[in-house]
Structure formats: C-alpha cells, structure tokens
Amino acid sequence: MSTATLSIDLGALTGNWRDLDARTDCETAAVVKADGYGLDAGRVATALAGAGARRFFVAVAEEGAALRATLGEGPSISVFSGHMAGDTDLIAGAQLTPMLNSVDQMLRHVESLPGHPFGLQLDTGMNRLGMEATEWDAVRDIALGQNPTLIMSHLACADEPDHDMNARQLQRFRDMTDGLDVPRSLAATGGILLGPEYHFDLTRPGVGLYGGLPFVDARPVVTLDVPVIQVRDVSPGETVGYGNAWMAGQPSRIATISAGYADGLIRAMGPKARLHAGETAVPVAGRVSMDLICVDVTGLPEDPETLQLIGPHQSVDTVAGFADTIGYEILTSLGARYSRVYHP
C-alpha cells in the first residue's frame, strides 16, 4: 500500500467533547465546519451526536445541507455565514439556522422565509462577521420581534488567556445583550477555557474536539503514518531533493516516503520537520515535494517500513510549528489520498 494511513480516533473526539462539556453548566454544541476540520463532517457529527451533542455549526449552507442528509431530522445545524443570496432553498430544505450577520441578511431572511428559525451574530471587536453596535442598536427591536433562537459573537484572542481583548469583548457582548430574553453564545474552545463568565447559554468548541490547542488536555485524535517507498545510501557531498537543499556530511541512509504538499504536508515545514520511527525522531532531508519527502534515517538500527508524522510523539500543533503555522491549517489540509481508518 503506497498511500499514507490517517487514523481518526472517534472515541478520543467524543471524549474531548464530553470533557469540554463538563467544564460548563450550559449546553455544548460542536463546530464541524471544513468537513469536520478535515476528518469527515458526517462521521464526526454522527459520533458527537451519539455522545449527546444536539447542536452543530458549519461555515456555509452547502455544508449544512450535506450534514443534514447524514444526521437526519432532529439536531440543530447553524450556519455562520448567515443567509446569503441564493441560500434560501438550502436553508429551508435542510432546516438550517442561519446566523444573520447584517441588516441585509435579516431582511432577506424574514422576507423569504418568514417564521423560519434564525440566530444573530454580533461584532464585539473582531471585525470579521456580525452587526456592529450602531447597526445592532438600529435594528435590535425589529430583530428581537422576529424571535431569534441565539445571539452570538466570537472572541479574537481566546487562545491567549491574559490578552486584554478577551475582557473587552466580554464587556461589549454584555453591553449589547444583557437583559435580552434570548440564549447567548460567546465561547469556542478557547473561550470555554477562560472560565464561566464567558460560557453564557451555549458554547461552540471546534479545534479542541479534534485534539488541538489551546485545549492542552485534549486526547489525540489523529495519527498519520506514511509508508517508505525506497531507502538509499548517500555519500558525503551528495545532495538530496530539489535545489540541492540538503547535503550529506557523512555516509547517510535516506528514506523517501509517500506523501508531500499535495497531501497537506506544507512545503515550509521541511527544514524543521521531524518524523518518528517508534520512539526515535528522524529529520526531513531537503525540501518537501508534491508527493514525496526524504528523511534521514541514518541513525536507525534498521530501515523502517513506515514513519509517523502525527501521533503520540508529536501533536498536530507540533507539526504546525515546523511550518510556523497553526494546527487548524494542518488538520484542514490533510489530503484526500490518505487511507482513512476510523476507530470507535
């Protein structure tokens, strides 16, 4: 078998959801956008529903419709992008709950789908999605008269607990929503970890479910094992890979493995990246190619059949650090060529 094996531990995933749920006294939803952070939204959401999750969040209506086809009737599916032009039939047909981001979206929704459930997204300083305070003041009474099911905002710096932006956004959210008889949500994974004052009525964990930071207590969900295609001897002074980026300083043993940047293993990770053969870390030799990576296995007692990039010895965030990025990008970039194995 020449493709890498991506193993997904659904038991660890649901364990992470239960752990985050236990840290609050409110309802815990689950964010399964970007195809369940690259791990298959249908499988992920089905497992989480079995663990007790009844509310799910996706980025766009098309994701929501696909998820509804898997989950069937019952669970709530909310759409962060709101009610975009052309989404009406999907929202109605798949029973989606758009999180409306503007007056224009609110007008579109109530005119095209009167009485259909919706939520509202407010901007408390991130300047990404949601109504700003002045817009909210102008439309609040009208919006509340349409019976929204949720009012939410999103924290910009929740992964930095000491950042003063967290307290500022919390206060702005309270200023905009205190006294309203509507369920509220502010916290994703990082917000949950900031403490009870950020929890309100509903939390929306995402990356923490999948084993990512800032949830340092998360159980690892993903393991990536890559087969070795060929191993060769390289003499001192010989080079490996494109651009002669790596030169042997001693007699070396180089393994070429079957994965590369086409599989989401970001090219920039090459100079810093390590893989593991059992307990032993081995460095990448040269550049990450489209389908192949060369690894210096000189110090191993025997040639490996596979090497592990993500697993017990280094997390998805450690791998992200090799490329100066974040675990989110690694997870959502994991390629379609992998042989995916799901463990209950």
N, C-alpha and C positions, 0 to 999 in steps of 0.2 A: 504494500500500500504506500503510495508516494505522497499522499496529502497528509497534512498535519491533523492531529486529533484535538479538537476543542471539547473539553468535558465541562458540563454545566451541572452543578450540584443544586438541584431544586430544593432539597431539604435544607441546605445552608441558606438559600434565598428566603424560604419561608421562616426559617429560624431568625434571620435578620429582621424580617417584618415583625415577628412576634416580640422580639427584643425592643425594637423601637416603639411598638405599640404599648409595651409595658412601662415605658418611661413617661407616659402621658395619662391623663384622666379623660381624654377626649377620643373621638373617632380617628382612626388611622386609615388613610387612603393609600394608594400606590401609584406611582408615576411609571408608565410603561411606554413612553414615547420612544421614537427612534428604534422601532421594532424591539421594544423591551431592552433598551441600551445595547442593542446588537445581539441579544440572546434569544430572540423569537418571542414577540409580544404575546402570541396566543398561548404558548406553553407557559411562559412566565405568569401571565394573568390567571390562567387556569389553576396553576399551583397556588397562587396567592388567594384566589377565591376559595379554594379548598381550605386554606388556613384561616379564613374569616374576613378577608378584605371584601368590601361591598362597593367601594367607590374607586374608580380608576381615572387617571388623567393621561391624555395624549396631546400631541402638539397640534395636529391638524385633523380636519373632519374625515379625510380619507383613512387615516389611521384608526379613527374611532369606528368607522363603518366596518373595517376589517375585524376589529376586536369584537364588535357586536356579533358578527357572524360566528365567532368562536365561542363567546360567553353565553349567547342567547339572551333572553329577556331576564330582567332582574337587576343585575348590578348597574350602578350609575356610571356613565362614561362622559367625562367633561373634556372640553376642547379648549386649550389655552389660546389658540389664535382667534377664538370667538366665532362670529358669524360672518364669514367672508362672502363676497358676491359669488354666486354660483353654488354655495353650500346648502341652500335651503332644502333641497330634496334629500341630500345625505343626512342632514340633521334630523329631519322629520322621519325618514325611513328607518334610520338606525337608532332612533330615540336617544340622540346625543344632547348633552347640555353644554351649549357654548358659553364660554366665559367672556362676556362682552367687554370690549376694550375702549369704546368710544361712543359718542352720541350717534354717529352714523351707523355703527353696528347695532345699537339699541333700536333705532328707528327701523332698520332693515328687519330685525328680528320680530318686533311686535307687529309690524305691518304684514310680514309674510307668513308668520307662524303665531298668530295671537293665541295666548294661553299656553304655549309650549314652554317648558322649563328653561331657565337660563340662570347664569351667575354673572357677577360683575367683577372686573379686575381694576384695581386702583393703583396708580403710580405713587409710591411713597418716597421716591428719590432715585430709583434705579434708571429711570428714563429709557425704558425699553418697551413695555406694554402697559396699558391701563390708562384710566382717566386721571388727569392731574387734579389738584384740589379745586382750582377755579372751575374746571369743567364739571367736576362732581357736584360742586355747590349749585351750579345752574340746573343740573338735571336730576339731582337726588330725589326730590319728591315725586317726580314723574316715574323714575326708575323703581322706587320703592312701591309705588302704586301698582306695578306690574308683578309684584310678589317674587323677587329673585330668591333662588334657593341657597345662594352662597355669595359672600363678598370676600375677595382675597387680594393679597398683594404678595410681593416677592422680595426677599432680602438679598442685597447685593454682596454683603461681606460676612455671611453667616459662618463661613469656614475659618474666620479669624475672630474668635470669641471676644477679644479685647478691643476690637475695632469700634470706634465711637459711632460709626454709621448704623450699627445694629440698634442702639438705643434711640437714635434719631428717627429711624424708620418705624420702630415700635411706637414712638410717641405720635408720629404723623398718622399712622394707621389708627391709633386710638382717637386722635382728633377728628378723623374723617368718619369713624364708625361707632364710637361709643354711644350707647343709648338706642341703637337701632335693633329692632327685633328680627334680625337676620343672622344665621350662622356665619362665622368668620373663620378665615384661614390665613396664616402668615408664614408658617414654618414648613420648610422642606427638611432634608436630613440635618443640615447644619443648625437650622432653627430649633429643631427638636432638642438638640444637644445644648442649646443656650439656656434652656430652663423653662419652667411652667408659664412664666409671663408671656412667652412667645407662642404658646400652644393654641389658645382660643378653643374653637369648637371642632376643628379638623386639622390634622397635619397631613403633609403630602411627601413622604420620603421617596427619593429616587435613587441616587447613586449608592446610598448606604445599603439598600436592599441587595445590591449586586457586589458588595464587598469593598466598596470604595471609600476613600477619605471624604469627609472628616470623621466618619464613623470608625474609629480605631479599633473598636471591639467587634467589628463585623467578622462573620465567618467567611473564609474564602469561598467564592462561588465558582470561579473559572480556573481551569488548568489547561495549559497549551503545551502539547508535546509534538515535536517536529522530527520527522524521520531524517536520517542521514542517507544521502544518495551515494556519496563517494568519499573516500578518505585517501589522501596522498601525502607523500613526503615532499617537503620543500627545503631546498638547501639554503645556507646563509647567502644573502644577497639577492635571492629570488623574491619576486613580488607576487601579491595575490589581489585579484579583482580589478575593477575599473580604476583607471587613473594611477595604477601602481601605488595605491594609498597605504598599503601595508607591506613592509619588507622584513623578511626573516633575518633575525640577528644571530640565529643558531639553527642547527638542524631541527626542523619543525614538522609536526603532523597536523594537517589541515583537513577538517571535515566540512563538506558542503551539504547544507540542509535545505529541505524543500519548502521554503516559504520566503516571502520578501515583501516589498512595499505594496505589491498588488494584493496582498493578504492583510493589509493594515499594519504591518510592522514598519513603522515610519522610518524613512531613509536617514533622518537626522540622528537616530539612536546609535548608529554604527560605532562611532569612536568610543562610546562609554558602555555599550551594552555587554551584558554577560548572560550566558545560559547556564544550565546546570546538568551535569551528569551525576545522578544520585546526589550526594552531599557536596560535590566538587563544582565550584564555579569555573567556567571557561570563557575567555573573552572572544568577542567577534573580531575577525581579522579582515580589515578593509571595509569597503562600502557595502551597505545593504542594497542588493539588486532587486529587480522586479519580482523574481520567483525564487531567488537563491540567496543564502547568506553563508559566508565562510567563517569557520570558528576554529580557533587554535586549541586543539585537544592534545598538545604535546605532553602535558603532564599526566594524562590518564594512563592507568595500567593496561587498558585495552581499548580498542576502537569501539565507540558507542554505536548503538543502532538508532537511538533517538536522543534528542536533547530537549530539555524543558525550559521554556521561556517564562511562563507564568505558572505559579504553583506554590507549594508550601514554603519554598526558599526565597521567593520574591513575588510581591503582590503586583497587581496591575498598576498601582501607583508607583512602585519602584521602577517598573518598565517604562512608565510615562516619564519618570525623571531622567532616564537615559536620553530622551529626546527633548528635554526641557518643556514638556507639556503636562497634561493632567490625565488622570485615569479615565475620565469621561471620553476623551478623544480616542484612547486606545480601545476601550470597550466598544464604542460605536463604530470603530473602523474595522473590527475583526471580520475577515473576508468570508465570502460565500464558498470558497473552495475547501474550507476545513470540513473534515468529517466530524459532525457534531454528535456527541453522545450525552444523553440526559439521564441523570441519576435521580431517583425519587428521594 
